[in-house]
Amino acid sequence: MTGLRRISGAPPAVRAAPGCAGRRPATPPDRADRAKPLHLTSAGKAMLAAMEPERVTELYPTDRSIDTAALRQELNAVRENGFALDHQPTETGLTAIGVAVTVRPDTRCTGPALAVPTALFHTGPVPELVATLRAASARIETALRETSEFPA
């Protein structure tokens, strides 16, 4: 399953836009428009990692249910790697890879993600999948910059 994610609500959540499913019988279920905590999803982590640290602090000011030190450490790793992974934090049996879309500096509004059943996930194809997600992100960025909603 692949699709876009967008930030919504408070506390910050990510909602999946309709995506496309693979041809394999183990294709994950459609998660369109279901809210998931931003800091637990691959695309959400990628969006948070692309933000200025101060903005992340604004989004998670006093939420004691979240280990913000661990979150900051994970976001640093996402920044270094250029992508985020999630292994079943929001849905048992599902692993996802995500990247952020940057329309202009400090404007991260979405991110493409690829979800696969955890039982089928292995790290071998991750570099190729990340390259594909980054290419999709670049095309989305270009399209969004050309709309009137995101002036330069």
DOPA-735204 format. One record per residue: residue number from 1; residue in three letters; x, y, z of N, C-alpha, C in turn. Coordinates in Angstrom, 3 decimals. Layout:
    k    r      n.px      n.py      n.pz     ca.px     ca.py     ca.pz      c.px      c.py      c.pz
  NUM  Ala         X         Y         Z         X         Y         Z         X         Y         Z
...
REM end
This chain:
    k    r      n.px      n.py      n.pz     ca.px     ca.py     ca.pz      c.px      c.py      c.pz
    1  Met     0.861    -1.164     0.000     0.000     0.000     0.000     0.901     1.218     0.000
    2  Thr     0.628     2.143    -0.843     1.369     3.384    -0.859     0.379     4.521    -0.959
    3  Gly     0.715     5.636    -0.367    -0.180     6.782    -0.402     0.423     7.959     0.321
    4  Leu    -0.282     9.074     0.297     0.167    10.288     0.954    -0.391    10.365     2.358
    5  Arg     0.334    11.052     3.205    -0.110    11.313     4.561    -0.108    12.820     4.754
    6  Arg    -1.060    13.333     5.557    -1.091    14.771     5.829    -1.333    14.990     7.313
    7  Ile    -0.780    16.095     7.825    -0.918    16.444     9.236    -2.294    17.037     9.472
    8  Ser    -2.913    16.659    10.597    -4.205    17.237    10.948    -4.396    17.195    12.453
    9  Gly    -5.208    18.134    12.954    -5.702    18.082    14.317    -4.713    18.351    15.420
   10  Ala    -5.253    18.269    16.622    -4.481    18.401    17.841    -5.040    17.375    18.810
   11  Pro    -4.260    16.493    19.384    -2.821    16.403    19.168    -2.497    16.067    17.717
   12  Pro    -1.265    16.388    17.303    -0.921    16.185    15.895    -1.114    14.745    15.460
   13  Ala    -1.796    14.594    14.364    -2.052    13.275    13.791    -1.762    13.331    12.309
   14  Val    -1.682    12.178    11.720    -1.486    12.092    10.280    -2.649    11.287     9.724
   15  Arg    -3.177    11.751     8.606    -4.285    11.055     7.949    -3.795    10.555     6.605
   16  Ala    -4.156     9.346     6.287    -3.755     8.753     5.020    -4.741     9.142     3.932
   17  Ala    -4.205     9.566     2.815    -5.027     9.801     1.624    -5.158     8.461     0.906
   18  Pro    -6.161     8.320     0.049    -6.279     7.048    -0.684    -4.987     6.725    -1.424
   19  Gly    -4.590     5.484    -1.368    -3.358     5.055    -2.004    -3.640     3.990    -3.041
   20  Cys    -2.610     3.279    -3.399    -2.782     2.191    -4.347    -2.249     0.918    -3.711
   21  Ala    -2.878    -0.172    -4.021    -2.517    -1.461    -3.436    -1.698    -2.272    -4.424
   22  Gly    -0.883    -3.145    -3.881    -0.071    -4.017    -4.711    -0.873    -5.196    -5.233
   23  Arg    -0.217    -6.027    -6.015    -0.884    -7.190    -6.614    -0.756    -8.438    -5.764
   24  Arg     0.052    -8.389    -4.733     0.254    -9.567    -3.881    -0.959    -9.787    -2.993
   25  Pro    -1.266   -11.017    -2.671    -2.431   -11.288    -1.826    -2.300   -10.739    -0.415
   26  Ala    -1.076   -10.431     0.041    -0.870    -9.943     1.399    -0.854    -8.416     1.470
   27  Thr    -1.490    -7.761     0.528    -1.529    -6.311     0.513    -2.203    -5.798     1.783
   28  Pro    -1.582    -4.799     2.472    -2.186    -4.260     3.683    -3.539    -3.606     3.394
   29  Pro    -4.379    -3.495     4.398    -5.687    -2.867     4.198    -5.561    -1.386     3.890
   30  Asp    -6.543    -0.847     3.215    -6.580     0.582     2.919    -6.759     1.342     4.224
   31  Arg    -5.908     2.337     4.461    -5.985     3.119     5.694    -6.413     4.551     5.419
   32  Ala    -7.072     4.787     4.300    -7.435     6.140     3.886    -8.243     6.864     4.951
   33  Asp    -7.817     8.084     5.227    -8.458     9.051     6.110    -8.582     8.595     7.568
   34  Arg    -7.823     7.603     7.955    -7.798     7.213     9.363    -6.664     7.955    10.049
   35  Ala    -6.957     8.627    11.149    -5.936     9.399    11.867    -5.049     8.481    12.696
   36  Lys    -3.762     8.739    12.636    -2.770     8.029    13.435    -1.862     9.077    14.068
   37  Pro    -1.331     8.821    15.272    -0.430     9.794    15.895     0.767    10.094    14.995
   38  Leu     1.009    11.372    14.791     2.054    11.837    13.869     3.416    11.224    14.196
   39  His     3.768    11.174    15.461     5.098    10.719    15.874     5.284     9.204    15.792
   40  Leu     4.228     8.466    15.438     4.338     7.012    15.357     4.359     6.476    13.931
   41  Thr     4.030     7.294    12.951     3.973     6.819    11.567     5.244     7.204    10.810
   42  Ser     5.577     6.446     9.793     6.798     6.729     9.037     6.735     8.097     8.360
   43  Ala     5.641     8.407     7.683     5.532     9.714     7.026     5.473    10.828     8.068
   44  Gly     4.782    10.589     9.169     4.719    11.592    10.237     6.088    11.876    10.820
   45  Lys     6.873    10.837    11.076     8.224    11.030    11.591     9.081    11.796    10.587
   46  Ala     8.933    11.479     9.300     9.694    12.184     8.268     9.307    13.659     8.236
   47  Met     8.002    13.947     8.364     7.561    15.345     8.393     8.106    16.055     9.618
   48  Leu     8.054    15.414    10.779     8.584    16.021    12.003    10.088    16.256    11.889
   49  Ala    10.808    15.297    11.332    12.258    15.434    11.188    12.627    16.574    10.250
   50  Ala    11.768    16.873     9.295    12.031    17.957     8.345    11.748    19.327     8.950
   51  Met    11.029    19.370    10.063    10.689    20.635    10.720    11.846    21.120    11.582
   52  Glu    11.817    22.416    11.857    12.751    22.981    12.822    12.442    22.368    14.186
   53  Pro    13.456    22.077    14.998    13.211    21.484    16.321    12.233    22.293    17.181
   54  Glu    12.260    23.615    17.043    11.345    24.461    17.813     9.887    24.171    17.454
   55  Arg     9.639    23.906    16.183     8.276    23.598    15.733     7.813    22.262    16.322
   56  Val     8.708    21.291    16.383     8.362    19.998    16.986     8.028    20.202    18.465
   57  Thr     8.808    21.038    19.144     8.533    21.333    20.549     7.167    21.993    20.704
   58  Glu     6.798    22.862    19.769     5.462    23.491    19.808     4.362    22.444    19.655
   59  Leu     4.590    21.448    18.815     3.585    20.415    18.590     3.443    19.471    19.782
   60  Tyr     4.535    19.275    20.524     4.535    18.361    21.674     5.053    19.090    22.919
   61  Pro     4.356    20.139    23.378     4.888    20.966    24.469     4.924    20.278    25.836
   62  Thr     3.845    19.671    26.249     3.780    19.113    27.605     3.119    17.747    27.610
   63  Asp     3.189    17.048    26.512     2.537    15.745    26.419     3.382    14.709    27.151
   64  Arg     2.981    14.390    28.368     3.753    13.459    29.197     3.623    12.012    28.723
   65  Ser     2.694    11.748    27.825     2.535    10.379    27.333     3.561    10.045    26.255
   66  Ile     4.321    11.046    25.822     5.318    10.855    24.771     6.697    11.102    25.350
   67  Asp     7.612    10.180    25.132     8.998    10.348    25.555     9.670    11.266    24.546
   68  Thr     9.648    12.576    24.836    10.147    13.549    23.854    11.649    13.424    23.618
   69  Ala    12.409    12.988    24.624    13.850    12.789    24.416    14.079    11.668    23.406
   70  Ala    13.347    10.571    23.551    13.463     9.464    22.594    12.980     9.894    21.220
   71  Leu    11.910    10.693    21.174    11.407    11.189    19.892    12.459    12.054    19.209
   72  Arg    13.091    12.969    19.947    14.144    13.814    19.360    15.287    12.962    18.814
   73  Gln    15.672    11.934    19.564    16.745    11.035    19.116    16.345    10.316    17.833
   74  Glu    15.111     9.836    17.782    14.639     9.150    16.576    14.576    10.103    15.390
   75  Leu    14.128    11.336    15.622    14.057    12.316    14.530    15.450    12.673    14.021
   76  Asn    16.442    12.701    14.903    17.824    12.925    14.457    18.268    11.807    13.525
   77  Ala    17.913    10.563    13.855    18.257     9.432    12.986    17.539     9.539    11.640
   78  Val    16.282     9.977    11.661    15.524    10.155    10.412    16.201    11.220     9.548
   79  Arg    16.639    12.314    10.172    17.339    13.371     9.424    18.608    12.815     8.776
   80  Glu    19.362    12.022     9.528    20.596    11.442     9.003    20.324    10.471     7.857
   81  Asn    19.280     9.644     8.007    18.967     8.627     7.002    18.203     9.176     5.805
   82  Gly    17.428    10.241     6.016    16.616    10.810     4.941    15.289    10.111     4.739
   83  Phe    14.941     9.212     5.644    13.653     8.525     5.589    13.341     7.991     6.981
   84  Ala    12.089     7.605     7.175    11.666     7.053     8.463    11.045     5.684     8.270
   85  Leu    11.162     4.875     9.294    10.536     3.552     9.322     9.596     3.480    10.514
   86  Asp     8.548     2.736    10.374     7.773     2.353    11.553     7.506     0.863    11.456
   87  His     7.702     0.213    12.579     7.496    -1.242    12.668     6.356    -1.502    13.645
   88  Gln     5.146    -1.502    13.152     3.959    -1.900    13.892     3.517    -1.000    15.051
   89  Pro     3.912     0.265    15.159     3.447     1.029    16.319     1.972     1.415    16.245
   90  Thr     1.430     1.498    15.045     0.024     1.898    14.918    -0.859     0.777    14.387
   91  Glu    -0.239    -0.218    13.791    -1.021    -1.318    13.235    -0.197    -2.603    13.282
   92  Thr    -0.678    -3.567    14.026     0.022    -4.840    14.157     0.178    -5.492    12.782
   93  Gly     1.402    -5.942    12.518     1.661    -6.649    11.271     1.988    -5.759    10.094
   94  Leu     2.202    -4.459    10.343     2.461    -3.536     9.243     3.735    -2.738     9.510
   95  Thr     4.603    -2.673     8.516     5.830    -1.882     8.550     5.760    -0.891     7.401
   96  Ala     6.230     0.339     7.641     6.151     1.361     6.594     7.429     2.180     6.513
   97  Ile     7.678     2.699     5.321     8.790     3.605     5.028     8.163     4.903     4.555
   98  Gly     8.657     6.054     5.036     8.089     7.335     4.613     9.138     8.411     4.453
   99  Val     8.815     9.396     3.635     9.641    10.585     3.445     8.731    11.810     3.514
  100  Ala     9.328    12.992     3.665     8.546    14.224     3.742     8.528    14.941     2.402
  101  Val     7.488    15.718     2.200     7.387    16.628     1.062     7.635    18.031     1.601
  102  Thr     8.555    18.753     0.976     8.876    20.114     1.389     8.473    21.055     0.261
  103  Val     7.421    21.829     0.490     6.956    22.755    -0.541     7.830    24.005    -0.534
  104  Arg     8.114    24.506     0.640     9.056    25.611     0.827     9.628    25.442     2.228
  105  Pro    10.710    26.141     2.553    11.344    25.921     3.856    10.338    25.939     5.010
  106  Asp    10.449    24.949     5.865     9.623    24.761     7.059     8.133    24.624     6.757
  107  Thr     7.787    24.174     5.563     6.402    23.865     5.241     6.351    22.407     4.815
  108  Arg     6.062    21.549     5.764     5.959    20.120     5.482     4.513    19.739     5.684
  109  Cys     3.824    19.484     4.609     2.391    19.265     4.718     1.985    17.842     4.410
  110  Thr     2.879    17.056     3.876     2.509    15.708     3.475     3.757    14.848     3.327
  111  Gly     3.539    13.604     3.045     4.646    12.704     2.789     4.152    11.392     2.237
  112  Pro     4.802    10.877     1.208     4.427     9.561     0.705     5.008     8.463     1.603
  113  Ala     4.281     7.386     1.707     4.731     6.246     2.507     4.383     4.955     1.786
  114  Leu     5.154     3.948     2.075     4.940     2.620     1.521     4.806     1.661     2.696
  115  Ala     3.687     0.972     2.784     3.448     0.019     3.870     3.433    -1.398     3.318
  116  Val     4.037    -2.296     4.073     4.071    -3.710     3.692     3.800    -4.555     4.929
  117  Pro     3.275    -5.748     4.740     3.129    -6.638     5.892     4.501    -6.893     6.518
  118  Thr     4.588    -6.769     7.828     5.859    -6.949     8.526     6.484    -8.301     8.209
  119  Ala     5.687    -9.329     8.066     6.212   -10.667     7.771     6.945   -10.714     6.429
  120  Leu     6.619    -9.810     5.515     7.258    -9.780     4.199     8.366    -8.734     4.102
  121  Phe     8.488    -7.889     5.128     9.456    -6.794     5.085    10.868    -7.310     5.338
  122  His    11.815    -6.864     4.507    13.230    -7.073     4.771    13.970    -5.860     4.247
  123  Thr    15.136    -5.608     4.794    15.840    -4.354     4.538    16.539    -4.280     3.188
  124  Gly    16.698    -5.400     2.506    17.406    -5.402     1.224    16.939    -4.344     0.235
  125  Pro    15.636    -4.269    -0.056    15.177    -3.293    -1.052    14.928    -1.877    -0.505
  126  Val    15.236    -1.631     0.759    14.942    -0.317     1.343    15.582     0.828     0.546
  127  Pro    16.865     0.776     0.168    17.434     1.902    -0.588    16.669     2.202    -1.886
  128  Glu    16.271     1.176    -2.605    15.522     1.376    -3.843    14.128     1.952    -3.552
  129  Leu    13.487     1.458    -2.508    12.165     1.969    -2.141    12.251     3.423    -1.699
  130  Val    13.276     3.766    -0.933    13.465     5.164    -0.493    13.702     6.057    -1.703
  131  Ala    14.504     5.603    -2.660    14.740     6.393    -3.875    13.433     6.635    -4.624
  132  Thr    12.590     5.625    -4.695    11.290     5.772    -5.355    10.405     6.764    -4.603
  133  Leu    10.378     6.661    -3.271     9.585     7.603    -2.470    10.110     9.033    -2.608
  134  Arg    11.434     9.192    -2.646    12.013    10.535    -2.813    11.658    11.115    -4.185
  135  Ala    11.678    10.290    -5.214    11.292    10.760    -6.550     9.830    11.187    -6.554
  136  Ala     8.973    10.410    -5.904     7.554    10.784    -5.806     7.406    12.077    -5.029
  137  Ser     8.162    12.222    -3.952     8.119    13.444    -3.146     8.524    14.664    -3.983
  138  Ala     9.559    14.520    -4.783    10.016    15.631    -5.630     8.940    16.033    -6.642
  139  Arg     8.253    15.045    -7.212     7.187    15.354    -8.169     6.012    16.051    -7.467
  140  Ile     5.696    15.610    -6.265     4.614    16.240    -5.500     4.993    17.674    -5.149
  141  Glu     6.231    17.874    -4.705     6.704    19.223    -4.378     6.562    20.155    -5.577
  142  Thr     6.994    19.698    -6.735     6.897    20.511    -7.951     5.442    20.861    -8.255
  143  Ala     4.575    19.887    -8.177     3.152    20.128    -8.457     2.550    21.099    -7.453
  144  Leu     2.883    20.956    -6.177     2.331    21.855    -5.157     2.858    23.278    -5.311
  145  Arg     4.120    23.417    -5.678     4.684    24.767    -5.866     4.001    25.502    -7.017
  146  Glu     3.446    24.754    -7.950     2.788    25.360    -9.102     1.343    25.741    -8.808
  147  Thr     0.835    25.435    -7.619    -0.537    25.817    -7.264    -0.544    27.151    -6.545
  148  Ser    -1.666    27.821    -6.559    -1.783    29.112    -5.903    -1.819    28.993    -4.384
  149  Glu    -2.072    27.793    -3.860    -2.111    27.600    -2.416    -0.736    27.687    -1.772
  150  Phe     0.324    27.501    -2.539     1.674    27.512    -2.014     2.532    28.500    -2.781
  151  Pro     2.253    29.817    -2.636     3.061    30.800    -3.351     4.503    30.792    -2.839
  152  Ala     5.409    31.225    -3.662     6.839    31.240    -3.304     7.129    32.147    -2.137
REM end
